[in-house]
Amino acid sequence: MAELKDVKGIGPKSLSLLNKIGINTIEDLVTHYPFRYDVLQRDDLSKVADGEKIVIDGKIESIPVLMRFKAGLNKMNFRLVTSSGIVGVSIFNRAFLKSKLLVGTDVIVIGKLDKSKNVITASDIKLDVLSNKVKIEPIYHCTSGLTNKNISTYINMALLMYGREIADYIPLEYQEKYNFVNKRTALNIIHNPSTVEKIKEVTIRLKYEELFQFMFKINYLKQQNKKEKNGLVRSIDRKKLEEFVKKLPFALTMDQKNAIEEIIGDLESSHRMNRLLQGDVGSGKTIVAFITMYLNYLCGYQSALMAPTEILVNQHYSNLVGFLKEFNINVALLTGSTSKKEKNEIYKGLQDGTIQMVVGTHALIQDEVVYHNLGLVITDEQHRFGVHQRANLQNKGIKPDVLYMSATPIPRTYALTIFGDMDVSTIKERPKGRQKIDTVVKKTTEITEVLEMMYKELKKGHQIYVIAPLIEESENSDLTTVNELKEQMKLAFKEKYRIDIVHGKMASGAKDLIMEQFKNNEVQILISTTVVEVGVDVPNATVMVIFDADRFGLSTLHQLRGRVGRGSSKSQCILISDSDTKRLKIMEVEDDGFAISEEDFKLRGHGDLFGTKQSGDMAFKIASIKNDYKILLQAKKDSKKYLEDKETDSDLLKKDLIQSIMKID
């Protein structure tokens, strides 16, 4: 297909702005769906009450008169001939429209009617006409410099020029079964609807397609996994496993033991392991991963542990080396900060097999890294990776077993669907000695009390996380920002304690440096956005304060709360909010992440289960796992049947569909 820049009207500046909101291809553009619609219905002048909102169309009868006042204020007046009479129109601060508002021009006016003066004070004027008395206008997510009209124009131009080339991912048999219109027609309707009923009709069709694509990928990977019997078959030395477990400074929980048994079953099988290890905050998933790496080492294979951030990688490396200090195993650390000389030595050690385990970022699975005999890849924070990344990992020539870890508890029903291509091990039970974190909801009027609670902990030498939902101020929001919070904290605690900030827009190096300083108690109060939701252990941090807590899902609040309570001291979480406190009160009594995620799913849907921003294939544009769960189940059933039929059918169209959905050769 052609590129986005080939669409008529899209120049370099527009291209850059479209890229800014995640539109990089023609397919991205035409599937940039409206998030709502303005339904404009023609009113009758005689039937609208004084002071009420009115929507009316007509022809301009008089030349607009522009009046300018002080401080950049201006007002424009003209007469409008409508089907229900003549009316005056006034609009403020729209001087730039004067050249377009010519006598005889058709316009739609939206505003408030003053019956005594027979004048509409307009809030908006559109150069259009209300055909059939109704106009449905799609409203899109935009950015500064890119208007709703721009986006609408680009979408319609792309559909006109390249509509026939846009991939339709619903097989013909299902289009006929459900009486769906084709993709091109559906896109034309959703961006240019004539009736609300038509919007509903094509929305179901587009949701089904999106969920069919997603479940198709899941079922395809599952099918490929079943077919493959080229996994590494190991024989696990149970005696050495027992010796290792006995040397641990703590006892394993029953859930941890069960997870290890399930993993051993995978390691001893001819099928490649493709397992998700999910557990609540602090449930002890990492030690299960380390034991898996040790078992893999005993069988003569290399292991790679991958995590999304350098600071988390460093933490894993430090802990792993500590657990293995008696076993003479060569463990390497590979991150962006590793010097070129060290990198070359690590590459050499991985290739000749003298390095048995490596911990690092995504650099571990890049093409330039060659392993001697990689048998196991463990990825931490699985929900950050999409289905395609899972496929890419599995398609590495080395064919290692793969274990994914996630600290985001997902209700089992949904986990079995969302991660249907994987086996799932769940750890719910917490290790002994893990204290419950006291959680309390406070109003902004109680901030003095909150500051006193914070000061009490600071005086004990403890540290504090403070969470804000935004980085910068917004015209449309009065939410507390990280910068405002820093000033407030400085005012409250003077120069007694060091306060610093981390947020998602910072360079990863700068972010990691501040996190390292916080870990070393060089920073006592860390003000942050949700980037600390998954992060390093700071046992000395005992208080988590979350401003505007109503803005977060319960699962995110639970993840943030889990950043404290990692040491021996009693910890607390303070949720500050003036609204939605009934929902937040759940956090005061419930500390089971799975129960919270189930509640969250009912209240907010799937988005929050995967962090504030979903990743990869989970970023649905029009569908929702919660709201469209029935459609998802049907798509799951249909895609499974389609792939099973494909086993006995060499239809080229089916082959093409697999290639286009999976984006494989």
C-alpha positions in Angstrom: 0.0 0.0 0.0 1.0 3.6 -0.5 2.5 5.7 2.3 0.7 8.3 4.5 2.6 11.1 2.7 1.0 10.0 -0.6 -2.5 11.0 0.6 -3.4 14.2 -1.1 -3.3 17.2 1.3 -0.9 15.6 3.8 2.4 17.7 3.7 5.5 17.3 5.9 3.9 19.4 8.8 0.7 17.5 8.8 2.6 14.2 8.6 4.6 15.1 11.7 1.4 16.0 13.6 -0.3 12.8 12.6 2.7 10.8 13.7 2.5 12.6 17.0 -0.9 11.1 17.7 0.2 7.6 16.6 -0.9 7.7 13.0 1.9 6.4 10.8 0.2 4.5 8.0 -2.9 4.8 5.9 -4.4 2.0 7.8 -3.7 3.9 11.1 -5.4 6.9 9.6 -8.6 5.3 8.4 -8.9 3.3 11.7 -8.5 6.5 13.7 -12.1 6.2 14.8 -14.3 9.0 16.2 -14.4 8.9 20.0 -17.9 10.5 19.9 -20.4 12.1 17.6 -22.2 15.5 17.7 -25.7 14.9 16.5 -27.1 18.2 15.2 -30.9 18.3 14.7 -32.7 21.3 13.2 -34.8 23.2 15.6 -37.9 25.4 14.9 -37.4 29.1 16.0 -41.0 29.3 17.2 -40.6 26.1 19.4 -37.4 26.9 21.2 -37.8 28.5 24.6 -36.0 31.7 25.6 -32.5 31.1 26.7 -32.4 27.5 25.4 -29.8 25.9 23.1 -30.7 26.1 19.4 -29.4 24.3 16.3 -30.5 25.9 13.1 -29.4 26.2 9.5 -30.1 28.8 6.8 -28.6 31.3 4.4 -26.7 34.5 5.4 -28.9 37.5 4.4 -26.6 40.4 5.4 -22.9 41.3 5.2 -21.5 40.4 8.7 -20.6 43.5 10.7 -17.4 43.2 12.8 -16.9 45.2 16.0 -13.6 45.2 17.8 -13.3 46.0 21.6 -10.4 46.2 24.0 -8.1 43.3 24.9 -8.5 41.5 21.6 -12.3 41.0 22.0 -14.4 41.2 18.9 -18.0 40.5 17.9 -19.6 39.8 14.6 -23.4 40.3 13.7 -25.4 39.1 10.7 -29.0 38.1 9.7 -29.9 34.5 8.9 -32.8 33.3 6.8 -34.0 29.9 8.1 -37.0 27.6 7.2 -38.8 28.9 10.3 -38.1 32.6 10.0 -35.3 35.3 10.0 -33.1 35.6 13.0 -30.1 37.7 14.1 -26.8 36.0 14.9 -24.0 37.3 17.1 -20.7 35.5 17.6 -17.7 36.5 19.7 -14.0 36.2 18.8 -14.5 34.6 15.3 -13.2 37.5 13.2 -11.2 35.1 11.1 -14.5 33.7 9.7 -15.7 37.0 8.2 -14.2 36.3 4.7 -16.1 33.0 4.6 -19.5 34.3 5.8 -20.6 35.8 2.5 -24.2 36.7 1.7 -26.0 33.6 0.4 -23.7 31.2 2.2 -25.3 28.1 3.9 -24.4 27.8 7.5 -25.4 25.8 10.6 -25.6 28.0 13.8 -25.4 26.5 17.3 -26.0 28.8 20.2 -28.5 30.2 22.7 -31.7 32.0 21.6 -32.7 35.4 23.1 -36.5 35.4 22.1 -37.1 39.1 23.0 -34.3 40.3 20.7 -34.8 37.5 18.2 -31.0 36.9 18.3 -28.9 33.8 18.6 -25.6 34.2 20.5 -23.6 31.5 18.7 -21.0 29.2 20.2 -20.2 27.7 16.8 -20.9 28.3 13.1 -20.4 25.5 10.5 -20.2 26.1 6.8 -22.7 23.4 6.0 -26.4 22.5 5.8 -28.6 20.1 7.8 -29.8 17.6 5.1 -32.8 15.6 6.3 -32.9 17.9 9.4 -30.0 16.0 11.0 -26.2 16.2 10.8 -24.0 13.7 12.6 -20.5 15.0 13.0 -17.6 12.7 14.0 -15.3 14.0 16.7 -11.7 12.8 16.7 -8.8 12.9 19.1 -6.6 15.8 17.8 -3.4 17.6 18.7 -2.4 21.3 18.6 -2.1 22.3 14.9 -4.4 19.5 13.7 -8.1 20.2 13.7 -11.1 17.9 13.7 -11.8 19.0 10.1 -8.2 18.3 9.0 -8.4 14.7 10.3 -11.8 14.2 8.7 -10.6 15.5 5.4 -7.4 13.3 5.4 -9.4 10.2 6.3 -11.9 10.8 3.5 -9.2 11.5 1.0 -7.3 8.3 2.0 -10.6 6.3 1.6 -11.2 7.8 -1.8 -7.6 7.2 -3.0 -6.8 3.9 -1.4 -10.0 2.5 0.1 -9.9 -0.6 -2.2 -6.4 -1.5 -0.9 -7.3 -1.5 2.8 -7.1 -5.1 4.2 -10.3 -6.7 5.3 -9.5 -9.2 8.1 -12.9 -10.9 8.3 -13.1 -14.0 6.1 -15.9 -13.9 3.6 -17.7 -16.8 5.2 -18.1 -14.8 8.5 -19.0 -11.6 6.6 -21.9 -13.6 5.0 -22.8 -15.4 8.3 -23.2 -12.2 10.2 -24.4 -10.1 7.3 -21.5 -7.6 7.7 -20.8 -4.9 5.1 -17.2 -5.0 3.6 -14.4 -3.0 5.4 -14.4 -0.1 2.9 -18.1 0.5 3.3 -17.9 0.2 7.1 -15.1 2.8 7.3 -17.0 5.2 5.0 -20.1 4.9 7.2 -18.3 5.3 10.6 -16.5 8.4 9.4 -19.5 9.8 7.5 -22.7 8.4 9.1 -26.2 9.2 8.0 -28.0 7.8 11.0 -27.2 6.7 14.5 -28.5 3.2 13.6 -25.8 2.9 10.9 -23.1 3.8 13.4 -24.2 1.0 15.7 -24.3 -1.5 12.9 -20.8 -0.9 11.5 -19.3 -0.4 15.0 -20.2 -4.1 15.8 -18.6 -5.1 12.6 -15.4 -3.2 13.2 -15.2 -4.4 16.8 -15.6 -8.0 15.7 -12.9 -7.6 13.1 -10.4 -6.1 15.7 -11.2 -8.9 18.2 -11.1 -11.6 15.4 -7.6 -10.3 14.5 -6.4 -10.5 18.1 -7.9 -14.0 18.8 -6.6 -15.2 15.4 -3.0 -14.4 16.5 -3.6 -16.1 19.9 -5.1 -19.2 18.3 -2.5 -19.3 15.5 0.4 -19.3 18.0 -1.4 -21.9 20.1 -1.8 -24.1 17.1 1.9 -23.7 16.1 3.0 -24.4 19.7 1.0 -27.7 19.7 2.5 -28.8 16.4 6.1 -28.2 17.5 7.8 -31.0 19.2 11.3 -29.7 18.9 11.6 -28.4 22.4 14.6 -29.2 24.6 13.9 -32.4 26.6 15.6 -32.2 30.0 15.9 -34.6 32.9 15.6 -32.6 36.2 17.9 -33.5 39.1 15.3 -33.4 42.0 18.0 -33.9 44.6 20.0 -30.8 43.5 16.7 -28.8 43.4 16.0 -29.8 47.0 19.5 -28.8 48.1 19.1 -25.4 46.4 15.7 -24.7 48.0 17.0 -25.7 51.5 19.7 -23.0 51.2 17.2 -20.2 50.5 16.8 -17.8 53.4 13.0 -18.3 53.4 10.5 -21.2 52.9 8.7 -21.4 49.5 4.9 -21.1 49.6 2.6 -23.8 48.3 1.8 -21.7 45.2 5.5 -21.2 44.4 6.1 -25.0 44.7 3.1 -25.7 42.4 4.4 -23.2 39.9 7.9 -24.8 40.0 6.3 -28.3 39.4 4.3 -27.0 36.4 7.5 -25.4 35.0 9.5 -28.7 35.5 6.7 -30.5 33.5 7.4 -28.0 30.6 11.2 -28.5 30.9 10.9 -32.3 30.7 8.4 -32.2 27.8 9.3 -32.2 24.1 7.0 -29.2 23.6 8.6 -25.8 24.1 7.6 -24.0 27.3 5.3 -21.0 26.6 4.2 -20.2 30.1 2.9 -17.0 31.9 3.8 -16.8 35.6 1.5 -14.3 37.1 1.3 -13.3 40.7 0.3 -10.6 43.1 2.7 -7.8 44.2 5.3 -9.4 46.5 4.2 -13.0 45.9 7.7 -14.2 45.1 7.6 -14.8 41.3 11.3 -13.8 40.9 12.6 -16.7 43.0 10.6 -19.1 40.9 12.3 -17.6 37.8 15.7 -17.9 39.4 15.1 -21.6 40.3 14.0 -22.2 36.7 17.3 -20.7 35.5 19.2 -22.9 37.9 17.4 -26.0 36.7 18.1 -25.0 33.1 21.8 -24.5 34.0 22.0 -28.0 35.6 20.8 -29.4 32.3 23.7 -27.7 30.5 21.8 -24.8 28.9 22.2 -21.0 29.0 19.5 -18.7 30.4 18.6 -15.1 29.6 16.4 -12.9 31.9 15.0 -9.8 30.2 13.4 -6.8 32.0 12.1 -3.5 30.5 14.3 -1.0 32.5 17.9 -0.9 33.4 17.2 -0.3 37.1 15.0 -3.4 37.3 17.7 -5.4 35.3 20.3 -4.3 37.9 18.1 -5.3 40.7 17.5 -8.8 39.2 21.2 -9.2 38.5 22.2 -8.3 42.0 19.6 -10.7 43.6 20.5 -13.5 41.2 24.2 -13.3 41.9 23.4 -13.3 45.7 21.3 -16.5 45.4 23.9 -18.2 43.3 27.1 -17.2 45.1 27.9 -20.7 46.3 27.4 -22.4 42.9 30.2 -21.0 40.7 27.9 -19.9 37.9 29.0 -17.1 35.6 26.3 -14.5 35.4 26.6 -11.4 33.1 24.8 -8.1 33.1 24.0 -6.5 29.7 22.4 -3.1 29.4 22.8 0.1 27.4 25.2 1.4 30.1 27.5 -1.6 29.7 30.8 -0.3 28.2 31.8 -1.4 24.6 34.7 -3.4 25.9 32.5 -5.3 28.5 29.8 -5.9 25.8 32.3 -7.5 23.5 33.5 -9.7 26.3 29.9 -10.7 27.2 29.2 -11.4 23.5 32.2 -13.7 23.4 31.3 -15.4 26.6 27.7 -16.0 25.5 28.9 -17.4 22.1 31.5 -19.8 23.6 29.3 -20.8 26.5 31.6 -19.6 29.4 28.7 -17.3 30.5 25.8 -19.5 31.7 23.3 -16.8 32.6 22.7 -13.2 31.4 20.4 -10.5 32.7 19.6 -7.5 30.6 17.1 -5.4 28.5 15.8 -6.2 25.1 19.4 -6.2 23.8 19.5 -9.9 24.9 17.4 -11.0 21.9 18.9 -8.8 19.2 20.4 -10.5 16.1 24.0 -9.5 17.0 23.8 -11.5 20.3 24.8 -15.1 19.5 24.3 -17.8 22.2 26.2 -21.1 22.6 23.1 -23.1 23.7 20.3 -20.8 24.9 17.7 -23.0 26.5 15.6 -20.5 28.5 14.4 -16.9 28.0 12.5 -15.2 30.9 10.8 -11.9 30.3 9.7 -9.8 33.3 6.6 -7.6 33.1 4.9 -9.7 30.4 2.0 -7.2 30.0 4.4 -4.7 28.4 4.9 -7.1 25.4 2.3 -7.7 22.7 1.4 -10.9 20.8 3.8 -10.1 18.0 6.7 -9.7 20.4 5.7 -13.1 21.8 5.8 -14.6 18.3 9.1 -12.9 17.5 10.7 -14.4 20.7 9.4 -17.8 19.8 10.6 -17.5 16.2 14.2 -17.0 17.3 16.4 -19.6 15.5 17.6 -20.9 18.9 14.1 -22.1 19.9 14.4 -21.6 23.7 11.8 -22.3 26.3 10.0 -19.1 27.2 8.7 -18.0 30.6 6.8 -14.7 31.0 6.4 -13.0 34.3 3.7 -10.5 35.2 2.9 -8.7 38.5 -0.4 -7.5 37.1 -3.0 -10.0 38.4 -5.6 -10.7 35.8 -8.9 -12.5 36.5 -8.5 -16.1 35.4 -11.4 -16.0 33.0 -9.8 -13.2 31.1 -6.2 -14.5 31.4 -7.2 -17.7 29.7 -8.6 -15.7 26.8 -6.1 -12.9 26.6 -3.1 -15.2 27.0 -4.8 -18.2 25.4 -1.6 -19.2 23.5 0.1 -19.7 26.9 -0.1 -22.0 29.9 -0.7 -19.9 33.0 0.8 -20.5 36.5 -0.7 -18.3 39.2 0.9 -17.4 42.6 -1.6 -15.9 45.0 -0.2 -16.9 48.4 2.2 -14.4 50.0 5.5 -15.4 51.6 5.4 -15.5 55.4 6.3 -12.3 57.2 4.9 -10.0 54.4 2.9 -7.3 56.2 -0.4 -5.9 55.1 0.0 -2.2 54.0 -2.5 0.1 55.9 -4.5 2.0 53.3 -6.6 5.1 54.0 -8.6 7.5 51.8 -8.2 11.2 52.6 -9.8 14.4 51.2 -7.7 17.3 50.0 -9.0 19.3 53.0 -7.1 16.8 55.2 -3.7 17.5 53.6 -2.3 18.8 56.9 -3.0 15.5 58.5 -1.3 13.7 55.5 1.8 15.9 55.8 2.0 15.1 59.5 1.8 11.3 58.7 4.6 11.8 56.2 6.8 13.8 58.6 6.4 11.2 61.3 7.9 8.6 58.9 10.7 10.9 57.6 11.8 11.6 61.2 12.3 7.8 61.6 14.7 7.9 58.6 12.2 6.3 56.2 11.4 7.4 52.6 8.2 8.3 50.7 6.7 8.0 47.3 4.3 10.7 46.1 2.3 10.0 43.0 0.7 12.6 40.6 -1.2 11.6 37.5 0.1 14.4 35.2 3.5 15.9 34.2 2.5 19.3 32.9 -0.4 21.6 33.5 -3.3 21.4 31.1 -5.9 24.0 30.3 -8.7 21.4 30.7 -7.5 19.9 33.9 -6.9 21.0 37.5 -5.2 17.7 38.4 -2.1 18.0 40.6 1.1 18.0 38.6 4.5 16.6 39.7 6.0 20.1 39.5 3.3 21.6 41.7 3.7 18.8 44.2 7.4 19.3 44.4 6.9 23.0 45.3 4.2 22.0 47.9 6.5 19.4 49.5 9.4 21.9 49.5 7.1 24.4 51.3 6.0 21.8 53.8 9.4 20.2 54.6 11.7 23.2 53.9 15.3 22.0 53.2 15.2 19.2 55.7 14.8 16.4 53.1 15.9 16.0 49.5 12.9 15.9 47.0 13.2 14.8 43.4 11.0 14.0 40.4 10.7 11.1 37.9 8.2 10.8 35.0 7.7 8.9 31.8 8.9 11.7 29.5 12.4 11.8 31.1 15.3 10.1 29.3 15.7 6.6 30.7 19.2 7.4 31.9 18.1 10.4 34.0 15.1 8.4 35.4 17.3 5.5 36.4 19.8 7.8 38.1 17.2 9.4 40.3 15.7 5.9 41.1 19.2 4.7 42.1 19.6 7.8 44.3 16.2 7.1 45.9 17.2 3.4 46.4 20.4 4.6 48.2 18.4 7.1 50.4 20.1 10.1 48.8 16.5 11.2 47.9 13.9 11.0 50.7 10.8 12.1 48.8 10.3 10.8 45.3 7.5 12.5 43.3 6.5 10.5 40.3 3.9 9.6 37.8 3.0 5.9 37.5 6.4 5.0 36.0 7.3 3.6 39.5 4.3 1.2 39.2 6.8 -1.5 38.2 10.3 -0.9 39.6 13.0 -1.4 42.1 12.7 -2.6 45.7 13.3 0.2 48.2 12.8 -1.5 51.6 13.3 1.8 53.4 10.3 3.4 51.6 7.3 3.1 54.0 4.7 5.6 52.7 2.9 5.8 49.3 0.9 9.0 48.8 -1.3 9.1 45.7 -2.9 12.4 44.7 -6.1 12.5 42.5 -6.4 8.8 43.3 -9.9 8.7 41.7 -8.1 9.1 38.3 -6.5 5.6 38.6 -7.9 2.2 38.3 -7.9 0.0 41.4 -5.3 -2.4 39.7 -2.9 0.5 39.2 -3.4 1.7 42.8 -2.7 -1.8 44.0 0.5 -1.9 41.9 1.6 1.5 43.3 0.8 0.4 46.8 3.0 -2.6 46.3 6.1 -0.3 46.0 6.1 0.0 49.8 6.0 -2.7 52.4 9.1 -4.3 51.1 11.1 -4.0 54.3 10.5 -5.0 57.9 8.8 -1.7 58.9 5.1 -1.2 58.9 4.0 0.7 55.7 1.0 2.8 54.7 -0.7 4.0 51.5 -2.6 7.3 51.5 -5.2 7.9 48.7 -6.1 11.6 48.3 -9.4 12.3 46.5 -12.5 14.4 46.8 -14.6 12.1 44.5 -15.3 8.5 43.7 -14.4 7.7 47.3 -16.8 4.8 47.5 -14.8 2.9 44.9 -11.5 3.9 46.5 -12.7 2.5 49.9 -12.3 -1.0 48.4 -8.6 -0.4 48.8 -8.9 0.1 52.5 -10.2 -3.4 53.1 -8.9 -5.5 50.1 -5.3 -6.4 49.6 -5.7 -9.4 47.2 -4.6 -8.2 43.8 -6.8 -10.8 42.0 -9.9 -9.7 43.8 -9.1 -6.1 43.1 -8.4 -6.8 39.4 -11.8 -8.6 39.2 -13.5 -5.5 40.7 -11.5 -3.2 38.5 -12.6 -5.1 35.4 -16.2 -4.7 36.4 -15.8 -1.0 37.0 -13.3 0.1 34.3 -12.7 -2.6 31.7 -9.5 -4.2 30.5 -7.4 -1.1 29.9 -6.3 -0.5 33.4 -5.2 -4.2 33.8 -2.3 -3.4 31.5 -1.2 -0.1 32.9 -2.3 3.4 31.9 -1.2 2.7 28.4 -1.8 -0.6 26.8 1.0 -2.1 24.7 1.2 -3.7 21.4 -1.7 -5.8 20.3 -3.7 -5.0 23.5 -4.2 -1.4 22.3 -7.6 -1.8 20.7 -8.9 1.2 18.8 -12.7 0.5 18.9 -13.2 -2.8 20.9 -13.1 -3.3 24.7 -12.5 -6.7 26.3 -14.9 -5.9 29.1 -17.8 -4.3 27.1 -17.4 -6.6 24.1 -16.6 -9.8 25.9 -19.4 -11.7 24.1 -18.0 -10.6 20.7 -14.5 -11.6 21.8 -15.7 -15.1 22.7 -17.4 -15.4 19.3 -14.3 -14.2 17.6 -12.2 -16.7 19.6 -14.5 -19.5 18.5 -14.6 -18.4 14.8 -10.9 -17.9 14.5 -10.2 -21.3 16.1 -12.6 -23.0 13.7 -11.1 -21.1 10.7 -7.6 -22.2 11.6 -8.7 -25.8 12.2 -10.4 -25.9 8.8 -7.2 -24.5 7.3 -5.4 -27.6 8.4 -7.3 -29.6 5.8 -7.8 -26.8 3.3 -5.0 -25.3 1.1 -7.1 -22.3 0.1 -4.7 -19.5 -0.9 -7.1 -16.9 0.6 -6.7 -18.5 4.0 -2.9 -18.5 3.6 -3.0 -14.8 2.7 -5.1 -14.0 5.8 -2.6 -15.8 8.1 0.2 -13.9 6.5 -1.5 -10.5 6.7 -2.8 -10.9 10.3 0.4 -12.4 11.7 2.5 -10.2 9.4 4.7 -13.1 8.6 6.3 -14.2 5.3 
